[in-house]
């Protein structure tokens, strides 16, 4: 029997608290916990998230974020890439979003994953 046969089951929850500091700056913090069963392989992900968003103008936003993974290396299923950020302890990044039209947004982002790589 193939190790890739079977179903995937997911249960999880997230919580994020956002605090508008003023009309331009918003801070947010929270966490995520997920439990997956992928092809019979259990995967647990728990992380803490922090974010700050600054509105530069009516059409431009800048966001910085940080993710601290409490369960690095728990993504031990065959299809995950070894460079998967969930295999790392932390991630930091930033994004810039431009409002092109009423329903069109163009975003650019960069992130860095660090800490010891687990499970590979």
C-alpha positions in Angstrom: 0.0 0.0 0.0 1.3 3.5 -0.9 2.3 5.7 2.1 0.5 8.5 0.2 -3.0 6.9 0.3 -5.7 8.0 2.7 -7.3 11.2 3.8 -6.3 14.3 5.6 -8.0 15.6 8.7 -7.6 19.0 10.3 -8.6 20.7 13.5 -7.3 24.0 14.6 -7.9 27.4 16.1 -6.4 30.9 16.0 -6.7 34.0 18.1 -5.5 37.5 17.2 -6.0 40.7 19.2 -5.7 43.9 17.2 -5.2 47.3 18.9 -5.5 50.5 16.8 -2.9 52.8 18.4 -4.0 55.8 16.2 -5.4 56.4 12.7 -2.3 55.1 11.0 -0.7 52.4 13.4 -2.3 49.1 14.4 -0.6 46.4 16.6 -1.7 42.8 16.8 -0.7 39.7 18.6 -2.0 36.2 19.0 -1.4 32.5 18.4 -2.4 29.5 16.3 -2.7 25.8 17.1 -3.4 23.2 14.5 -3.6 19.4 14.6 -3.5 17.5 11.3 -3.5 13.9 10.4 -2.0 13.7 6.9 -1.9 10.2 5.4 -1.8 8.7 8.8 1.1 11.0 9.9 0.2 13.3 12.9 1.3 16.9 12.6 1.0 19.5 15.4 1.7 23.2 14.8 1.6 25.8 17.6 2.9 29.3 17.1 2.9 32.9 18.4 2.3 35.8 16.0 3.0 39.5 16.3 2.3 42.2 13.7 2.5 46.0 13.2 0.8 47.7 10.3 1.4 51.4 9.4 -0.7 53.2 6.9 1.7 55.4 4.9 -1.0 57.0 2.8 -4.6 56.2 1.7 -3.1 53.8 -0.9 0.0 52.4 0.8 0.5 50.2 3.9 3.6 48.7 5.4 3.5 45.7 7.7 6.2 44.0 9.8 5.5 40.6 11.4 7.2 38.0 13.6 6.3 34.3 14.1 7.7 32.2 16.8 7.1 28.5 16.2 6.6 26.5 19.4 6.7 23.1 17.6 9.4 23.3 14.9 10.0 20.1 13.0 6.6 18.8 13.6 5.9 18.9 9.9 7.4 15.5 9.4 5.3 14.4 6.4 6.8 13.4 3.1 5.7 16.3 0.9 7.1 19.2 3.0 10.1 21.0 1.7 13.1 21.1 4.1 13.1 24.9 3.7 9.5 25.0 4.9 9.3 27.9 7.5 7.3 25.5 9.8 10.5 23.5 10.2 12.3 26.6 11.6 12.0 28.2 15.0 11.2 31.8 14.0 10.2 33.9 10.9 10.3 37.7 10.5 9.2 39.7 7.5 7.6 42.7 6.0 5.2 43.5 3.3 4.3 46.7 1.4 0.8 46.9 -0.1 -0.3 49.4 -2.8 -4.0 50.0 -3.6 -4.1 50.1 -7.4 -7.9 50.4 -7.7 -11.0 49.8 -5.6 -10.6 46.1 -5.7 -7.0 45.6 -6.8 -4.0 45.5 -4.4 -0.4 44.9 -5.3 1.8 43.6 -2.5 5.5 42.9 -2.1 7.0 41.0 0.8 10.2 39.5 2.1 10.7 37.1 5.0 13.6 35.4 6.8 13.4 32.1 8.6 15.9 31.2 11.3 16.8 29.2 14.2 17.9 25.6 14.1 16.2 23.6 11.3 14.5 20.5 12.8 13.8 17.1 11.5 15.7 17.1 8.3 
